[in-house]
Amino acid sequence: MEYRQTDGRMQRSERTRALIVQAHADLLREGVLKPTAALIAERAGVSRRTLWSNFRDMESLLGATVEYWFRADDELRTEIEPGAPLEDRILRFCAERERRLVNIAPAARAAVLGEPDYEALRASRHGHIARVRSDVKKTFAPELAASASPEVLIDSLTAATSWNLWSLMFDDHGYPADRCRRIMEMSVRALLQG
């Protein structure tokens, strides 16, 4: 994580915040879907008092952790040339979605439990959906332009490449990631060529 402050106290504060967010993310990765403040603080090597002096409440901690996951997602995003052959775009798009969905899975599982209580988690879900829609629009722009119902096609492609469908295949059915990706490829191909 980048430290922007030059003042020593501010740098320590930013490092402490980064340690707390990293501890929270690591616990989610390990399957602890509702880690307590005490557990997060212990993992970060700080006291609960230090945790709450850096984050005023759980909402602000969740907001910082959401930012962490968005940065991680940004690192996995690539540009796919809309002029490339359709089959190449489908394969590249779905391979990227697989990487990104596997990465975000721990946070997405935890978010489902906390969304009713925390705006940061609801905003995160909406943000990820907006990213998928934007990626669909860019990657498949030629097919969308030729479609009689482009908005319906965007909605369909978004659904076929969403966390919800991925979770159904990966978590509920227990399929390995490569099989989930092949299901996604087949769905996207059928929608675009249908």
N, C-alpha and C positions, 0 to 999 in steps of 0.2 A: 504494500500500500504506500502511496506517495505521501510524504510529510511536507506540507507547504509552509508552515510557520517557521520563523527564524528565532523567535524567543524560546529559550530552553524550556520554560514551564509549559508553553503552548505545544511544543514538540512532544513533551512527555504526555500531555493530555491526549494529543492525537494518536500517539502510539498506544496508549491505554485503551482508547476507544477502538482502535483497530484490533487489539488483542481480544477485546470483549466480543466484537462482531465475529472475528475468526473463530473464537470458541463456540459461539452460538451456531455458526454455520457447520463447524465440525460435528457438533452434537446432532444436528439435523442429519448430516451425512451418515452418522452412525445409527440412525433410526430412532433417536430420542425426539419424538415429534412435538412434545410439549415440555421442553426443558425449563426447569424452575430458575429463578434468578440466582438462587444459591448454587445450583449446579453450573450455570454459565460462569458465575464469578469464580468458583473453584477451578474450573477448566482454564479460565483466563489467568489464574494466579493472582486475583485481586479480591478484595473484600466486597461484600454486598454493598457496603456504604460507598466504596469507590465506584462500583457499577452504577448505583443510582445517582452519584454526583456527576457522572458522565452522561447518563441518560435519565431524563426527568421521570420517565414512566415506560411501561412496556411498549406502548405505541411508538415512542421515539426509538427504542431499541429495535423494534421490528422494522421501522422505516429505514434505519441504517443497514440492517441485514438485507432488506429488499434491495437497497442500492448495491450492496455487495454482489447479490445474485445477478442483477442487471449488468454489472461490469463483467462478471464471469461469462454471461451470455454474449456480451459484445465481443469478447475475445474469440468466440466460436463462430461468429457470423462471417460470411464471405460474400463477395459480390458474384452473382451468376449472370453472365451475359445473356440478355433476353433474345439476342440474335442467334444464339447457339442452337443446334438441332434440339427439337423437343425432347427426345429420349435422353439426351445428355443432361438437359435441364432437370428433367424429372429425377434422374438418378442422383445428381448433385444436390438438388433441393432436399430430397428425402434423406440422403446421407447426412446432410447438415442438420436436418430436423432431428434425426436420431441422436447425433452428438449433443445437441442442445437439450433435448428432452431427457436424456440420461443424466446430464449435468444438473438440470433443474428439478429432477424427480424428488430429491429429499425435501426441498423447500415447498414444492407443490403439494406433497402429501401433508406436510405440517400446516400449510396455509388452509387447506380444506377444513381442518379442525378449528382454526382461529378466525376465519373470515367473518363469522357472525359477530365477533366481538371487536375486531380491529380494522379500521379504515385502511391502514397501510397494506394489509393483506388483500383487501378487496381491490385497492388501486393497483397492486402488483398484478393480480389476475387480469384486470382490464388492460394494463400496460403490455403484458405478454400477448394477449389476444391482438392488440393493435399492431404489435411487431409482426406477428404471423400474417395478418391481413396485408400489411405493407410489403412484406417479402413476397407474398403470393402475387400481388399486383405488379411488382417489378419483374419478377422472374417469368411470369406467364402473361405479360402484357400483350403479345401478339394474339394469343388465343382469346384473351378477354376482349380485345378490340373486335374480334371476329364473331363473338358470341351474341346471340339474340337476347340473352339475359345475363349480362356480365355480373350484376350484383348477386344474382342467385349462384352463379358459378364461383364467385369470390367466397360467398358464404359456404358453399359446398366444399371447396378446397381448404378453407380454414378449418372446417369441422373435421375433414379427413386427415389433417396434419396437426390436430390440436392435442394438448395434454390429455383431454378427456378420453379421446379414442386410444391414445397411447397407453394410458393407465388401464383402460379396459383390457387391452391385449396383454400388457406387460405384468400388471399387478393382479388383475382378476383371473386371467387365463393362465398366467405364469409362463407366457411365451418368452423365449430369449429375444434380445434386442434386434438381432438380424432378421428374425422372422417378423417381428413387428414392423421393421422397415420395409420388408417385402410386401406386407399387407398394405402399408401406406403407399408404396410405389404402384401397386395394382389399382388402388382406389384413385389415386391422382391420375394415372394413365386413363382409366375408364372415364373419369369426369372430363378430361381434356380431349379425348378422342371420340367421346360419345355423341 
